[in-house]
């Protein structure tokens, strides 16, 4: 009950805007990006999510992904009600992370703390995050062990691909705001361990964890999870945004970003979404909006930052956004979001989660910039 009441308090900052929002917005999407329509759909989805808390703890990774999207929305269309709701969230959390100093998921909310510090300059906002992050430099055993199956310490390392969205951007952002590059170098060390363990160089995709190395679909296709690879690609964007231009290994992250995008555009469905099991559309042949949201976000960001060819990727972005907008229900609820899981799964129209909304808002934030490109 405590955490449900917290998010409802945050909703007080948004409720007055709901009454003035036209909830009968027609989903607009054609061969070009309509800036007004992008903002209208972003507001519609953000308002619904703020008014419909999931009941989970506000420092949970699901909300961390949502606030990452809300923060991106705030940066392109600043509204005090959204800033207030994020500050209130942090204050109710006492600017703390969920207890477990090495669990990557717990750093998802830290990304927003650091962004809010950048706006307010209040060091109290990041002091506790920095204290926990510093524990990475003193942990024992120092030998990494990224095995997922049969490993009691699997959550002490970034041993599943989702982790690459949760923690690395927080480390990169911490280096940027503090001027201390030790966090960026530690992020790089841990990131490469995961890359070397989970990346498939034949398909240019990440396995969710080592339990999928030998997994196959009914049609004998390798199993690569859409949202799992969406976590990776979205995380890459957020790392590169805060990584210094002269960081020695920056080219690795840029090249990997392009390599993954080149593979993902090949397997996008004709309708614009990606299948839950990326290489086998028959396994779960239904649209899925959380993975699609992250890919739309990454592709648009890649165009905006001159890493991806506009002529090649723009049509893909437009199709993906069209799919996402079509999944928004009249009241603003984003549907077809695969629920919390550890691999590909079935998706239904009514399924939703806060991280899906976050991916939608991240995508919209780059679509808005792309329309001016």
N, C-alpha and C positions, 0 to 999 in steps of 0.2 A: 504493500500500500504506500509505503514511503516514496518509492520512485515514481509510481503512477501520479501521485499528487504533485511531484516536482515538475513533470512535463506539462501538467495542466496549468500550473502557475506560469510556465513559459508561454503557454497558449494565450494568456491574457494579453500578451503583447501583439498577438496576431489576429485576435478575434474580430476587432473592429474592421480590419481589412477584409475579412471574409464576407461580410454583409455587402461590401461595395464591389466585390469581385463578381464579374459576370460568369456564373457557373455554366452558362450555356454557350461558352466559347466554341466555335466550330474549329475542329482540328484542321489547321492550314498547313499544307505542304505540297509543293509542286517541284518543278525542276530547279528552283532557286530557293535560297533561305530568306524567309520573311522575319526580320528582326522583331517586329511587334508580336507576331504569332509565337516566336520562341519565348519571349518574356511572359506572354500571357499563359502559356502552357507551364512554364516553370513556376509561376506564382500559384497557379491552380494546384499543381502537384505538391508544392512546398506547404501551402496552407492546409491541404487535406492531411498531410503527414503530421504537422504540428498539432492539429486538432484531433488526431487519432493515435495517441501513444500506444506503443506495442506492449507496455507493461514491463519491459526489460529494464535493467539497471542502466542509467544514463551513461555510465562509463564503459559499457559493453561495446565490443567491436562493431556490432550492427549499427549502433548509434554513432560510433566514430565515423563510419563511412557516410552516414547521412549528414552529419555536421560538416564533413569535408565538402560535400556537395552544396550545402547551404552557405558555407563560407565562400565558395566559388561564385554562387549566385549573388551574394552580397557585394562581391568585388566588382561585378559588372553592372549591378543596379542597387546601389546602397540604399537600404531602408532601415531605419533605426529599430524597428520592431524585430528584425532578424538578428541584428547585433545584440539587442537586449536579451533575446531568448537564448543566444549562445553564451553570453556573459552570465546569465542567471543559471544556466546549466553548470557552468564551471564553478560558480560559487556554491551551488548545492552539493557538488562533488568535492568541495573544499580543495579544488584543483589537484586532486589526487588521482592516481591510477589504481585500477583494480589490483589487489595484492598478488604479486608473483613477478619478481624482478626480471625474469628472462623470457616470459611468455610474450611472443610477438603481438598477439591480439590486443594485449593491454595498452599498447602504444598507439593504437588507432585514434583514440580520443586525444592523445597528446599532440597530434598534428594540428588540431583546432586550438588547443591551448597555446601552442607556439604562434599560430597565426593571430590569435587575439592579443598576445604579448606584442606582436609587431604593430598592432593598431594602438594599443593603450600605453605601451612602454612600462607597464607594471610588472616588475620582476617576480612578484609573488605568484604570478600566473604560471611561471615555468620552473620555479625553484624546486618543487617536489619532483617534477618530471626529470629534471637534470640530475637530481640526487639518485633516482632509480636508474637512469640511463648510465650513470657512472659505475654502477655495480657490474656492468658488462666487462669492465677492465680488471676486475678483481676476482672473478668467479673461478671456481675449481670444481671439477677437473677442467684443465685447459684444453684437453684433447677433444675436438668436436666429434659428435656421433649423431649423424643425421638419419639413422635407421628409424623407420616408423613402426614397423612390426616388431614386437617383442622388446622394445626399448623403453624402459621406465623413465628415461631422461629425454624422450623425444620432444617434449615441449620446451626444453631448455635451449633448443637450436631452431633455426628456421628450416625445419625438416619437412614442411608441406608448403606448396606453392602459394597458398593464400597469404602466408606470412610476409611475402614480398610486397604486399600492399600495406600491411598493418604497421610494421616497425621501420623499415628502411626510410620512408619519407620523413618520419619524425627525427631520425638521426641526422639526415641531410639538412633538414630545416633547423635543427639545433645548432649545427655548425655555422649556418648562415647568420642566425640572429646573435650568436655569442662570439663569432669570429674565431672559435676554437675548432680547428679542422680534425681534431682527434675523433670526433663523432663520425665524420664523413669517412675517415680511413677505417674505422671499425665497421661501419656499415658496409664498405667495399669488401672487407675481408669476409664478413659473414655472408654477404650476398653471393660472392663467388663460390663459397662452399656449396650453397644451395644450387646454383647454376650448374656446377660441375657434377652434382649428384642427380638432379631431376630433369635436366634439359635433354631432349631428344634431338640430336643433330640431323636426323633424317627427315623429321617432320617439322623441325623448328618450332616446337611447342614443348610446354612443361607438363610432366606427369604431376598429378596432384600430390602423390607421395610414392614411396617405393612399393606399396602394395599394388600399384597399377603397372609395374614394369612388365609383367607377363599377362595382364588382363586383356581380354579380347571381347568384342561384341559378338552377337550371334552370327554376324557376317564376317567374323574373324578380322575385324578392324581394331587397331590400337585404340585404347580408351583415353581420350584427352577431354577434360571437363571444360566447358565453355566459360563458366564463371571463374573457375580456377585460373585459366589463362587470362581472363579479364582482370582478375586481381593483379596478376603480374604486369600486364601492359599498363593498367592504370597506375600501378605503383611506379613503373619506369617513368611515366610522365611526371609524377610528383617529385621523384628524385631529381630528374633533369632540370625541373623548374628552379630548384633551390641549390643545385650543385654548381660550384664555381666553374666558370668557363675554362680555367686553366688547370682543373683537377687532372692529374696524370692519366687516370683511367676513364675519363669522360667518353672518349671515342668508343670504348667497349660498349657502354650503355646505349649510345646513339646507334651504333651498328646493330646491336641486338634488337633494339626497338624497330628499326627498319626491316630487319630480317623476319621478325615475327609478324609485322604488318603485311609484308609481302606474302606470307603464307596464309594469313587470315583472310585477306581479300579474295584469295582463290577459293575458299570454302564457305563464303557467305552465301546464304540461300538467295534464290532469285527474288524473293519477297523483301529481303533486306535484313533478316535476322540471322543468328547463328544457332545451330542445333545444340542441344544440351550436351550431347556426345559429338564433338566437333567433326569427326571423320565419318560418322554413320548416321545419316538423317533418319533411317528407318528405326533406330533404337528408341528415340523419343522425337517423333516427327511433329513438333509443335513449337510455336514461337517461344522464346525465352528472353526476358527483357533485362535481366541483370548483367549477363555476359554481353548482350548486344549494347547495353548502355555504356559499358566500359570501352568496348571497341569503337563505338561512335565517338566517344570522348577522345580516345587516343588518335584515331585517324584525323579528326578535326584539328587536334593540337599539333599533330605532325605536319599538316598543311600550314597551319598558322606559324610554325617555327621552322619552315623550310627544310624539313627532313623528309617529307613525303611529297610526291608530285601531285599538284592540284588536279591536273587533267585526269589522272588515273584514279585518284581517291575521292574526289568530290562527289561523283555519282554514288559511290558506295556510302558516303556519309549521309547524303540526302535520303537514300533508301532506308538506311538504318534509323534515322530520325523519324521517318514516316511510320515505320513499324512501332517505334516507341510511343509516338503520339497517338496512334490508333489503339494502343493498349491502355490509354488513360480513360477512365470511366467518366461519365458526366459530372460526378461530384468531385473529381480530382484524384481518385484512387488509381494508382498504377497497378495494373494486373499483369498476369503471366510472369511473375517473379518466382523463380525456383526457390523453395523454402530452404532453410538452413540444412546443409548436408555436407558430404565429403566426396561427392562425385556426381556424375550425370544422373538425372532423375526426371520423373514425370512432372509436368507443369500444368496448372489449370488457370482459367481466366481469373478466378477470384483470388488466387495466391498473390500475396504481397509481403514485403518486408522493408524495413527502413534502409537497408543497404541498396535495394533496388531504386528507391527514391533518390538516394545519394548519387548513384550512377547516372540517373536521368538528369539531375541538376548539373553534374559535372559535364555531361555531354552538351547540355544546353548552353553552359557558360562558354564553351569553345565554339559552338555553332553561332552564337551571338557575335563573337569576334570574327568568325569566318565570313560572316555576311558583309564585313567591311574590307575584306582582304583584297 
